[in-house]
Amino acid sequence: GTHRGPAAARAAPAASVVPAAIRLVQGWAAGGNDSELRAALKDSEDLGRAVEASKAEARERLGQVLKLYQARLRPVQGDGNCQFRALSAQLYGEEDHHAALRRRVVQQLRARRERYEPYVQGSFDEYLERMGVDREWGDNVTLQAASDVLGCEIRVLTDQPGSEVVELQPLEPVAGAPQRPLCLTFLTEVHYDAAEVD
């Protein structure tokens, strides 16, 4: 059967966002009555609570995965560079090398275009341009390119049931590559952190 995981659960409350927002704007524009505005605000508040509950559940699931794999969360700044910051924390013990890692990954994407382009929706040139910009979110393609350019396995622990661990293997060996996998966490499709495995 179809797996109805957290993404499906999150989609249901989100479906009410547009009607609530439309009612709210229409009410203001038309000088609407208080009951319509209150109903729209309540819908918005309900959505906010559902989103926060979903985030809390995701954090709890990720905590269980970390415990199962005997790993500790090592938080990094959530500024759009989190994937590269988490990689930097794993490689260098600090997240400050994220910009240099981003440049290496973009160079890898450009150099091995034929390997990565099939996995990118839309224009690959536009994708390269976006990924070169500070604070642009990394994705699975940039993670694979990082694994390839660094020559090491990247292991991602997630809150997603059925996909708790994602392992990315490098295309080929690289001299001086880290001998241990780089371990990251990924929370509800919005944030990467580093993880220390005991």
Secondary structure, 3 states (H helix, E strand, C coil): CCCCCHHHHHHHHHCCHHHHHHHHHHHHHCCCCHHHHHHHHHHHHHHHHHHHHHHHHHHHHHHHHHHHCCEEEECCCCCCCHHHHHHHHHHHCCCCCHHHHHHHHHHHHHHCHHHHHHHCCCCHHHHHHHHCCCCCCCCHHHHHHHHHHHCCCEEEEECCCCCCEEEECCCCCCCCCCCCCEEEEEECCCEEEEEEEC
